[in-house]
Amino acid sequence: MPAISVFQNDDGLWAVTAQGLVVTGLTKECAEAFAAAFQRLHEGPSPGAP
């Protein structure tokens, strides 16, 4: 799974970075939700999933 980073910029907004990806201008809640969704996407299918 690719490494992902969530951090607050100097402007007070949050950013999410991963290899080849930078998303800026987020609230903390949006950054955390984006990171969680990104991780789920890259984990692959859940055991028992069709």
Sine and cosine of phi, psi and omega as CSV:
sin_phi,cos_phi,sin_psi,cos_psi,sin_omega,cos_omega
0.00,0.00,0.68,-0.73,0.01,-1.00
-0.91,0.41,0.57,-0.82,0.08,-1.00
-0.94,0.33,0.62,-0.78,0.01,-1.00
-0.75,-0.67,0.60,-0.80,-0.04,-1.00
-0.79,-0.61,0.68,-0.73,0.07,-1.00
-0.86,-0.51,0.80,-0.60,-0.01,-1.00
-0.47,-0.88,0.30,-0.95,0.01,-1.00
-0.99,-0.11,0.77,-0.64,0.04,-1.00
-0.98,0.21,0.15,-0.99,0.04,-1.00
-0.89,0.45,-0.41,0.91,0.00,-1.00
-0.99,0.14,0.01,1.00,0.03,-1.00
1.00,-0.01,-0.18,0.98,0.06,-1.00
-1.00,0.03,0.22,-0.98,-0.09,-1.00
-0.95,-0.30,0.40,-0.92,0.00,-1.00
-0.69,-0.72,0.43,-0.90,0.09,-1.00
-0.82,-0.58,0.75,-0.66,0.05,-1.00
-0.77,-0.64,0.54,-0.84,0.13,-0.99
-0.48,-0.88,0.11,-0.99,-0.02,-1.00
-0.86,0.52,0.88,-0.47,0.02,-1.00
0.98,0.21,0.23,0.97,-0.06,-1.00
-0.62,-0.78,0.74,-0.67,0.14,-0.99
-0.65,-0.76,0.84,-0.54,0.05,-1.00
-0.84,-0.54,0.85,-0.53,-0.06,-1.00
-0.84,-0.55,0.14,-0.99,0.08,-1.00
0.98,0.21,0.46,0.89,-0.06,-1.00
-0.98,-0.21,0.40,-0.92,0.22,-0.98
-0.97,0.22,0.26,-0.97,0.02,-1.00
-0.86,0.51,-0.68,0.73,-0.03,-1.00
-0.90,0.45,-0.67,0.74,0.02,-1.00
-0.92,0.40,-0.65,0.76,0.01,-1.00
-0.89,0.46,-0.69,0.72,0.01,-1.00
-0.91,0.41,-0.65,0.76,0.02,-1.00
-0.91,0.41,-0.67,0.75,0.02,-1.00
-0.89,0.46,-0.71,0.70,-0.01,-1.00
-0.88,0.47,-0.67,0.74,0.01,-1.00
-0.90,0.44,-0.68,0.73,0.02,-1.00
-0.91,0.41,-0.66,0.75,0.02,-1.00
-0.88,0.48,-0.68,0.73,0.01,-1.00
-0.91,0.42,-0.69,0.72,0.03,-1.00
-0.87,0.48,-0.65,0.76,0.00,-1.00
-0.87,0.49,-0.62,0.78,-0.06,-1.00
-1.00,-0.02,-0.04,1.00,0.06,-1.00
-0.97,0.24,-0.41,0.91,-0.06,-1.00
1.00,-0.03,-0.06,-1.00,-0.06,-1.00
-0.92,0.38,0.53,-0.85,0.06,-1.00
-0.95,0.31,0.50,-0.87,0.07,-1.00
-0.85,0.53,0.72,-0.70,0.00,-1.00
1.00,0.05,-0.06,1.00,0.02,-1.00
-0.97,0.26,0.57,-0.82,-0.01,-1.00
-0.92,0.40,0.00,0.00,0.00,0.00
